[in-house]
Amino acid sequence: MLSVFFVALLSLSITLIYCTNKHQRLLKRPLPNNARSAGYILLAITFIFAIQIFAGAAVLFSWLIGVMVLTALIPFTILILFRKSQ
């Protein structure tokens, strides 16, 4: 159950950071830079949360793999879902 919360919190933080970019396609206008700061704060909180869940090197490994996968997966998924038919 805690790992599901870890993934959800990590997804939320990466989505907040993505939505502040001017090239994002999810919203009509990008979110203000305060949302980017909130996303980075949530990333730090998820790292602290990962320390509570995992042990040893699994903390850094799981957090980095989660950040890398979600940083690539969220924009690609939005591109596929909101693609305009040609």
N, C-alpha and C positions, 0 to 999 in steps of 0.2 A: 504494500500500500504506500509506503514511503517513497519507493522508487517511482511510482506513478505521479506522486506529487512533485518529485524532483524533475521529471520530464515535463510536466505541465508548467512548472515555474520557469524552467529553462526555455520552453517554447514561447511563453509570454514575454520574457525578456528579449529574446531574439526578434520577435514580432514587433515589439516596441521600437527597437533599434532600426529595423527594416522600414517601418512606417514613417520614420523621420527623414528618410532619404528622398531627395527630389525626384528620383527615377523610379520610385515604387509605383505599383499599379493597383494596390488594394483600395486606397482611398482617393477621393478627388484631389485633395491637397495634402501635402505632407504634414505630419504632426509637428508641433513646435519643438525646439531643442530641449525643453524641459522633459519631454518624453524620452529623449535619448539619454539624458542623465538618469532618469528613473530606470531605464533598461539596463544601464551599466550597474546601477545600485542593485537591481534584481540579480544580475549576473554574479555580483559579489556575494549576495545572500545565498544563491544556489551553490556557490563554492563552499560556503560555510556549512550549508545543509548537507553537501556531499561528504564533508569531513565527518558529520554525525552518522551518516548512513554506511559509508564504505571504510575500509581500513587500508593503510599503507599507500602503495603506489596506485591502487585502484581509484583513489580520490581524484588525483590529477588526470589519470587516464580517462575515466568516465566523464569527467567534466569537459575535458578538451575534445573528446570524440563527440559528445553531445553538442558542443558549440559548433564544431566543424560541420557536422551533418545537418544541423538545423539551419546554419548560415547558408548552406547550399540548397537545402530542400525547400525551405519556405518560399524564396523567390521563384524557384522552378515550378513548384506546385501552383502558385498564383498565376504564373505565366500560362500554364496548361489550362487551368480552370477558367480564366477570364480571357482566353484567346478569342479574337473576333474572327468569325467565319469569313472566308475570302471567296 
